[in-house]
Amino acid sequence: MLKYILFLIILTPFFSFSQQGSFKPCSSVLLEKWKFQYYSYNTKYPLSSEKLTEQLNRTLTNQPRQINGFVTIRFVVNCEGQTGNFEIYQIDNHYQNTKFDEKYVEELLTFTKTLNDWKIAIHNKTLKVDYYTYLTFKIEHGKVTEIVP
C-alpha cells in the first residue's frame, strides 16, 4: 500500500470537482496557501474501514467484474466538518493510470459524499482549520474489498 500512496502523490486527478453547493473553505491567510493533512490532527473517520466497506458494498448497484485496482477520492473537510473540492484518482493493479466505468466511480463518489461525521481539526488548540483527507477503495473484480485509511 505504501508503494501505491507514493505513486499517488505524482498523479493528477482524472476528475476534479471544485467547490460545490454550500461548501466553503475556512478563510485565513495561513490556510489560503496550504491545507493540513488528516493525520496531523487525528481526524480519521469514526467508522472502521470494515464497517465502511460493508456499508458501501450493500449500496453499490453497479459492480463490473472487470474492474481491478484502486480508486482514491481526495477532498477537503472544512472547519465546520463539511466536505468539498473532490478529486478522483484511478489506477490499476500495476499502478498505471486508468479510467474505470464512470457509473461505478460516480457511486463511490456519491457514497463518500454521504459520510457526514468528519471530525473538525483544531490547530494549536484554538484555530479550526481545513484539512485534506482521502478514501482509497481497493477493488477486486468489481467488489470493494478494502477502504483505507
Stockholm file with secondary structure:
# STOCKHOLM 1.0

chainA/1-149         MLKYILFLIILTPFFSFSQQGSFKPCSSVLLEKWKFQYYSYNTKYPLSSEKLTEQLNRTLTNQPRQINGFVTIRFVVNCEGQTGNFEIYQIDNHYQNTKFDEKYVEELLTFTKTLNDWKIAIHNKTLKVDYYTYLTFKIEHGKVTEIVP
#=GR chainA/1-149 SS CHHHHHHHHTCCCSEECCCCTTCCCCCCHHHHHCCEEGGGTTCCCSSCHHHHHHHHHHHCCCCCTTCCEEEEEEEEECTTSCEEEEEEEEEETTSCBCCCCHHHHHHHHHHHHHCCCCCCEEETTTEEECEEEEEEEEEETTEEEEEEC
#=GC SS_cons         CHHHHHHHHTCCCSEECCCCTTCCCCCCHHHHHCCEEGGGTTCCCSSCHHHHHHHHHHHCCCCCTTCCEEEEEEEEECTTSCEEEEEEEEEETTSCBCCCCHHHHHHHHHHHHHCCCCCCEEETTTEEECEEEEEEEEEETTEEEEEEC
//
